[in-house]
Amino acid sequence: MITLITGFELLNLDKLIALTYTKNKYTPKSLENLGFKYINTFKTKASGNTCHRFELTKDEYLKLKEYYLPNLIESFYI
């Protein structure tokens, strides 16, 4: 979550891109849980490893923030 805040709110980026190797089988689900969308699968030129590309745009982040942030803050006081 800190990476999302840093990227979108401090660095004012328009998009975050996450790459993960196919052998990291739990990472794609974690990225999807953070709001990232699967884009494509490709092989790297250098090693030939298969990777997955995920992206999260600033607009998508802001929608997630609007929905989750109030509940997250409230949970600290319960």
GROMACS elastic network, one bead per residue, 0.5 to 0.9 nm:
[ bonds ]
;  ai    aj funct       b0    kb
    1     4     6  0.51762   500
    1     5     6  0.63989   500
    1     6     6  0.86507   500
    1    34     6  0.76743   500
    2     5     6  0.50949   500
    2     6     6  0.60125   500
    2     7     6  0.84491   500
    3     6     6  0.50807   500
    3     7     6  0.59454   500
    3     8     6  0.84524   500
    4     7     6  0.51837   500
    4     8     6  0.59828   500
    4     9     6  0.79087   500
    4    16     6  0.78711   500
    4    34     6  0.89158   500
    4    61     6  0.77862   500
    5     8     6  0.54467   500
    5     9     6  0.53066   500
    5    10     6  0.68845   500
    5    11     6  0.87714   500
    6     9     6  0.56187   500
    6    11     6  0.61725   500
    6    12     6  0.81972   500
    6    13     6  0.89750   500
    7    10     6  0.60691   500
    7    11     6  0.50991   500
    7    12     6  0.62594   500
    7    13     6  0.56330   500
    7    14     6  0.84623   500
    7    15     6  0.81884   500
    7    16     6  0.71762   500
    7    58     6  0.89885   500
    8    11     6  0.58837   500
    8    13     6  0.50173   500
    8    14     6  0.68766   500
    8    15     6  0.77235   500
    8    16     6  0.82173   500
    8    57     6  0.87471   500
    8    58     6  0.62133   500
    8    61     6  0.79581   500
    8    62     6  0.88972   500
    9    12     6  0.52287   500
    9    13     6  0.77014   500
   10    13     6  0.82925   500
   12    58     6  0.85440   500
   13    16     6  0.73063   500
   13    57     6  0.85843   500
   13    58     6  0.71867   500
   14    56     6  0.87059   500
   14    57     6  0.58889   500
   14    58     6  0.51457   500
   14    59     6  0.81019   500
   15    55     6  0.68185   500
   15    56     6  0.56528   500
   15    58     6  0.57291   500
   15    59     6  0.88003   500
   16    36     6  0.85633   500
   16    54     6  0.83502   500
   16    55     6  0.56508   500
   16    56     6  0.52764   500
   16    57     6  0.64106   500
   16    58     6  0.80392   500
   17    36     6  0.84328   500
   17    53     6  0.70361   500
   17    54     6  0.57576   500
   17    56     6  0.66434   500
   17    57     6  0.87722   500
   18    31     6  0.79719   500
   18    36     6  0.81837   500
   18    52     6  0.81651   500
   18    53     6  0.58803   500
   18    54     6  0.50614   500
   18    55     6  0.62090   500
   18    56     6  0.84891   500
   19    51     6  0.64402   500
   19    52     6  0.56255   500
   19    54     6  0.63615   500
   19    55     6  0.88558   500
   20    23     6  0.83518   500
   20    24     6  0.67501   500
   20    25     6  0.89067   500
   20    27     6  0.69475   500
   20    28     6  0.73482   500
   20    50     6  0.85946   500
   20    51     6  0.53948   500
   20    52     6  0.53374   500
   20    53     6  0.68044   500
   20    54     6  0.83594   500
   21    24     6  0.55537   500
   21    25     6  0.80713   500
   21    27     6  0.86579   500
   21    49     6  0.69978   500
   21    50     6  0.59025   500
   21    52     6  0.62870   500
   22    25     6  0.61451   500
   22    27     6  0.89329   500
   22    28     6  0.87894   500
   22    41     6  0.87904   500
   22    49     6  0.79651   500
   22    50     6  0.57481   500
   22    51     6  0.54974   500
   22    52     6  0.66649   500
   23    26     6  0.87914   500
   23    50     6  0.83224   500
   23    51     6  0.86821   500
   24    27     6  0.57654   500
   24    28     6  0.78989   500
   25    28     6  0.67407   500
   25    29     6  0.81321   500
   26    29     6  0.57197   500
   26    30     6  0.65981   500
   27    30     6  0.50658   500
   27    31     6  0.62167   500
   27    32     6  0.86560   500
   28    31     6  0.51070   500
   28    32     6  0.61797   500
   28    33     6  0.86031   500
   28    36     6  0.87984   500
   28    38     6  0.81316   500
   28    52     6  0.79917   500
   28    54     6  0.81311   500
   29    32     6  0.50335   500
   29    33     6  0.61246   500
   29    34     6  0.87101   500
   30    33     6  0.50513   500
   30    34     6  0.64759   500
   30    35     6  0.89263   500
   30    36     6  0.88371   500
   31    34     6  0.51158   500
   31    35     6  0.65391   500
   31    36     6  0.53455   500
   31    37     6  0.78591   500
   31    38     6  0.88091   500
   31    54     6  0.75268   500
   31    55     6  0.89787   500
   32    35     6  0.50060   500
   32    37     6  0.62208   500
   32    38     6  0.77312   500
   32    54     6  0.83483   500
   33    36     6  0.72952   500
   34    56     6  0.87652   500
   34    61     6  0.89327   500
   34    64     6  0.87185   500
   35    55     6  0.85971   500
   35    56     6  0.65826   500
   35    60     6  0.74593   500
   35    61     6  0.72943   500
   35    64     6  0.74149   500
   36    54     6  0.57443   500
   36    55     6  0.51796   500
   36    57     6  0.82356   500
   36    60     6  0.86213   500
   36    61     6  0.89171   500
   37    53     6  0.85095   500
   37    54     6  0.52426   500
   37    55     6  0.53613   500
   37    56     6  0.63458   500
   38    41     6  0.86552   500
   38    52     6  0.74260   500
   38    53     6  0.61489   500
   38    55     6  0.67132   500
   39    52     6  0.75449   500
   39    53     6  0.54292   500
   39    54     6  0.53484   500
   39    55     6  0.68451   500
   40    51     6  0.84643   500
   40    52     6  0.58756   500
   40    53     6  0.54156   500
   40    54     6  0.74723   500
   41    50     6  0.69392   500
   41    51     6  0.56101   500
   41    53     6  0.62529   500
   42    49     6  0.82671   500
   42    50     6  0.56248   500
   42    51     6  0.54126   500
   42    52     6  0.65101   500
   42    53     6  0.80011   500
   43    46     6  0.88953   500
   43    47     6  0.81470   500
   43    48     6  0.52797   500
   43    49     6  0.53492   500
   43    51     6  0.60199   500
   43    52     6  0.88168   500
   44    47     6  0.58615   500
   44    49     6  0.54951   500
   44    50     6  0.65037   500
   44    51     6  0.71823   500
   45    48     6  0.55158   500
   45    49     6  0.81045   500
   46    49     6  0.82304   500
   47    50     6  0.89123   500
   56    59     6  0.83731   500
   56    60     6  0.64510   500
   56    61     6  0.68067   500
   57    60     6  0.52385   500
   57    61     6  0.62360   500
   57    62     6  0.87033   500
   58    62     6  0.61173   500
   58    63     6  0.86751   500
   59    62     6  0.51488   500
   59    63     6  0.63772   500
   59    64     6  0.87613   500
   60    63     6  0.52149   500
   60    64     6  0.63361   500
   60    65     6  0.86073   500
   61    64     6  0.50997   500
   61    65     6  0.59942   500
   61    66     6  0.85435   500
   62    66     6  0.60602   500
   62    67     6  0.86038   500
   63    66     6  0.51724   500
   63    67     6  0.63534   500
   63    68     6  0.86876   500
   64    67     6  0.51474   500
   64    68     6  0.59072   500
   64    69     6  0.78877   500
   65    68     6  0.52807   500
   65    69     6  0.52073   500
   65    70     6  0.83155   500
   66    69     6  0.59539   500
   66    70     6  0.73148   500
   67    70     6  0.69893   500
   67    71     6  0.77438   500
   68    71     6  0.54592   500
   68    72     6  0.60658   500
   68    73     6  0.87242   500
   69    73     6  0.60951   500
   69    74     6  0.84630   500
   70    73     6  0.52998   500
   70    74     6  0.61281   500
   70    75     6  0.86558   500
   71    74     6  0.50478   500
   71    75     6  0.61348   500
   71    76     6  0.89780   500
   72    75     6  0.51902   500
   72    76     6  0.69028   500
   73    76     6  0.55180   500
   73    77     6  0.74298   500
   74    77     6  0.55949   500
   74    78     6  0.68966   500
   75    78     6  0.53346   500
